[in-house]
Amino acid sequence: MQQFHPSTIHVGCLVAGLVWAAGAAAQVTVKPDGQWRHLFGAGASLSSGNSESSSFNLDADSVRATVNDKWSVTGRALYGKSEGRKTAERFSVGTQYERDFDSVWFGFGRLEAVRDRPANLSRRIFAGTGVGYHLARGDDGFWNVSMGFGYTQDRFLDPAEVDGRVRRSYGRAEVLLAQESSYQLTGTTNFKQKLSVLPNLEDRGEYRAEFESALSVAITQQLSLTAGLTVRYNSDPGEGLERTDMGFVTGVAVRID
C-alpha cells in the first residue's frame, strides 16, 4: 500500500471536482483506541431590508475506531427561506461500518435516511454493502475507493412521475461506486471529500451522484471554522424538479475528544 502524499489527494480531488462538489464539516478525530469521538457544527446567515432571507445548518459526526475496524455516524440538517418562500428543508442521518480484511482491503455496510421537502422526498432509505481498497493511508490522511450494491426506497410527498409512471413511492437496486479522502494540509487546516455514484440497475442510464468536500481551519484545539459546497445530482428526480441541488455553507465546529 502506498504511503499518503499530497500529490495523491490532489489527483483525487481534481477528478472528483470535475464531476460534482458537496458538504461542510471539520474532520472528527479518528484514533484506533476503541473510543467514541464527536464533532458538532452549526452555521447561519440572515439578511433584511430590500430582501429577506435566512438559512441555518447543523452537523454532527461521531466515530469509533480500532486497528481493525471503524464505525461512523453522521447527522445533517439544513433549513433556508427567502422572501417568505422555503428554499431548503433537508434532514439526513447515516451510519457506516468498515472492517479491514488485511492491510489494504476492507468490507463495509452503509445505511442512510433522508427527508427533503423541496425535492418532494418524504423519505429516502438506502442500505448497501461492498468492499473497498485503501489506496493510501498514513498519519496525515487517507484515500479509499469502494464498490458495492444497495437498495434505495423513495417515498414522495406528492405523487411524481418517475421511470415513466406516476408513483407515490419508488424502490430500486443500485450499484455503489465511491471514493473518499482526507488530508491535513497544514497543522491547522484539513480538507476532505467524498464522491458516491449510484447507477440504477432497474432503469438503465439513470443514476444518482453525491460529492462532499469540506475545508476546516482550527482556531483552537476544539474549535474550527468550516466551509463547503454541496451538490447532489439525480438524473430522474421527478417531473418539475431540478436534477441538481447545490448549496454553500459556512460555520463553526466543536470537537469533543
Secondary structure, DSSP 8 states (H G I E B T S, - for coil): -B---HHHHHHHHHHHHTT------------SSS-EEEEEEEEEEEE-SSS-EEEEEEEEEEEEE-SSEEEEEEEEEEEEEETTEEEEEEEEEEEEEEEESSSSEEEEEEEEEEEETTTTEEEEEEEEEEEEEEEEEETTEEEEEEEEEEEEEEEEEEEEEETTEEEEEEEEEEEEEEEEEEEE-SSSEEEEEEEEEEEBSSSTT-EEEEEEEEEEEESSSSEEEEEEEEEEEES---TT--SEEEEEEEEEEEEE-
